[in-house]
């Protein structure tokens, strides 16, 4: 199975193997928000990826667990 390129371009892997992605809701409807709300939207968030998702979207990993990831509830 091929890697889902659209999904893989939206995530980054840190040196320790954590998967990070951009927080949602940053692109529009920001004019009425306070500065602290805008600031808190910035940055990256850690992804909790299940084995099934890794097998489906990142098959180059072979479904192996990446260090620091936990299954989603």
Residue pairs with C-beta under 8 A, 6 or more apart in sequence:
1 56
1 59
2 59
3 57
3 58
3 59
3 60
4 56
4 57
4 58
7 57
7 58
8 57
8 58
10 21
10 22
11 19
11 20
11 21
11 47
12 19
12 20
12 21
12 44
13 19
13 20
13 66
14 20
16 67
16 68
17 66
17 67
17 68
17 69
18 46
18 66
18 67
18 68
18 69
19 46
19 47
19 49
19 66
19 69
20 44
20 45
20 46
20 47
21 44
21 45
21 47
22 44
22 45
23 41
23 42
23 43
23 44
23 45
25 41
26 41
26 42
30 38
30 41
46 68
47 69
48 69
48 70
48 71
48 72
49 66
49 69
49 72
50 71
50 72
51 63
51 65
51 71
54 61
54 63
54 64
54 66
55 63
